[in-house]
């Protein structure tokens, strides 16, 4: 992700409906996991999700390829190192939880990155991964965001299981708004990350929150979320 996209994300993420709901999803998953431990947030940009980890008691470390992201995270009081997701300078089996939220789609060799995520995860530890889904939604937004691909459910599952991660759950997210996103991206020439008018942001928030309570997670969405674990020996 380029520096300007990272700055833009940090500027809007506390208010933007998409980032707020994604943090709410993370918080629910953390409550499900229970007792906190050590967490690695790979490709965390300015650390919006990392702050959720810290609030829930996790000892969290950011590993990001961007020096800009690392600097912004440190300015926010977060622990961060400059690192390539395909070659993490971290010991084997050292984290109870690994996050890679919208990271793998940026990496040409996503298999090596997924292998590294698995390597640093303790046996029994959890990986939480999100990716954009469906190449039918490919647009200028993906190009501006530095994406290499969008994933199908099958390709994401294959990527993770090939690295010996056991899948606990894979579900679609942003299902209700998929038609709106698809229509909008046909007519945009850059990234969708921007400040939203208050009423628009409020309306989109209402829709994405309503999705929590609807049986739509198996339908096509805009993103995929995977929860997996490294099996114990």
N, C-alpha and C positions, 0 to 999 in steps of 0.2 A: 504494500500500500504506500502510495506516495505521501510525502510530508503534508501537502495541502489537504489531502483526504483525512489524514490523522487529525490535523488541527480542526477541520470541519466537524469531524465526529465528536471530538472533545467539547466543542462549542455547543453542540445541540443535544447530546445524548441524555442529559439530565431531564430534558423536557419532551423529547421526541417520543411519540407513541410506540414506535418500533423498538427502540432501545429500552424503554421502560418496561414493556411487556416481556422482552427477552430476559431482563434482569429478574422479573417476577418468576419466570419459569425456572431460572437458576436457583432462586431462593427456595422454591418448592422442592426442587431436587435435593438441595442441601438439607432441608428439614427431613426428607426421606432417608438420607444417609445417616443422620444422627450425629454421633460423636465426631467432632472435627479433628483433623490431623494436618499433615503437610500437603499443600496444593501447589500445582504448577499451572500457570495460565499462559499458554503459548500463543503468541501473536495477539497480545492483549491491547494493542494500541495504547491509549492513555490510561487504561486500567479501570474503566467503568465497571466491568464485571468483577475485577479483582477486589474492588471495594465491597462488593456483596460478600465475597469470600471472607474478607477481614471482619465484616460486621457479624458474620455467623461464627466467628471464633477460629477460622482457619489461619494457619501460618502459611501465607501465600507469597509466591515468588513469580514474577513476570519474566518470561523469556521472549524477546522480540528482536527481529532482524533489523528493525529501524532504530537508528540512534535517536531520531526525533521522538519516537514512542517511548523509548527508555528514559529520555530526559523529562518528558512530560509526566510519566509515571512517578519518577523520583520527586519531581516538584510537588506531587500530590501526596508525598509521604509513603509511597509504596516501594517495596523491594523489587528491583528490576535489573536484569543483565542483558547485554547484547548477545544474541545467539541465533544461529541458523537452526530452524526446526528440523532440518535433515542431519544435523550434527550437534546435538545438545551437549554442552560441556558440563554434564551432570552425571552423578553416579547411577549405576543400575539400581533398580528397585528402591528408589529413594522417596517416592511420593505416594500418598494414599489416594489422591485425586488429581487427574490431569484434565484441563479444559483446553479445547481448541475450537473456539467459536468463530466461525467464518474465516478459517485459516487455510484449510487444505485446498480450497479452490484456487488459491493464489500460487500454488507450488506445482511446478512441472512434474517433479518426481514425488508424487503424493504417497507412493508406496514406502519410500524411505522415511518420509516424515511420519507416517503411521507406525512404522517399525520403531522409530525413536520414541514416540509417545508410549508405546508398549514397553520398551526397554526400561524407561525410568519409573514405570508404574510398579508398585509392590504387588506381589501375588494377593489376590483378593481386592485390590484397589479398583477404583471406578474411573472410567473415561467418559466425559460428556463432550459431545461433538455436534456442531451445527454446520450445515453447508447449504448453499442455494441449490434448488432442485430444478430439473427439467430443462434441457437445452432448447425446448420450444419457447422458453422465456428469455433466451439470450438476446441482449440488447446493448445499446451504447452504455447503459449503466454498468454492465459487466466489464466492458472495455475500459471505461474510466476508473473502475474500481480495481483493475489489475487482475481480473479473474482469468484463469486458464480454461475452466470448464464449469458446468453445472452438473449435478449428480442426479441419477435416478436412484430409487430406493435399492434396486438390485446392485448397482455399481458401488454404492456406499457400503452396503452390507458385505459385498465381496472384498472390498478394500480392507475392512476391519477384521473380518474373519481370516483373511490370508495372513494377518499378523498375529494370529492365535488369540485374538480378543473374543470373548464370548458375549454375544449380543443379548442384552436384557430387554431392550425395547427400542423400536425405531418408529417415529411418528411424523406426520406432516404438521407443519405450522403455517399460519397465515393463509388458511384455506378460504375463509369467507371473502377475503379481499383479493384473491388471485385474479378474478376477472378485471378488477379495477387496475391492479398492477400491470397486467398484460396489456390492457388498452393504453395506459399511460406510457409504458415503455416503448410502444410503437412510435411515439411522437416526441420522445426526449432525445437529447443529443449528449447527455452526460450523466453524472451520478445523481441518484435520487436523494442523497444525504444533504438535507438543507433544513433551514428553519421553516416551520410550518405555521400558517395563520392559526390563531388560537382556536377558532371554532372548528376548523378542519381537523386540527390535531385532536380536539375533544371528541369529534365524531368518529375518527378512526380509532381512537382509544376505546370508545364504547363498543365498537365492532370486535376489535381484537380481544377485549376482555370477555365479551359474550362467548367467543369461541372456546374459552376454557370449559364451558358447561355443555357443549354440544358434541354429539357423536360424529365428528367429522375428521378425526385424526388419521384415518386410513385413506382419505380422499386426496387428490392432488392439491398441493399447496404451493407456496413460494419458497419455503425452506423445508429441510429435513433435520430432525433432531435424533441423535442416537445416544443411548446409554448402554455402555458395555463394561465388562470387567476382565481383569487378567485372572485366569483360573489359578487356584491354589495348586501347588504341586501335590 
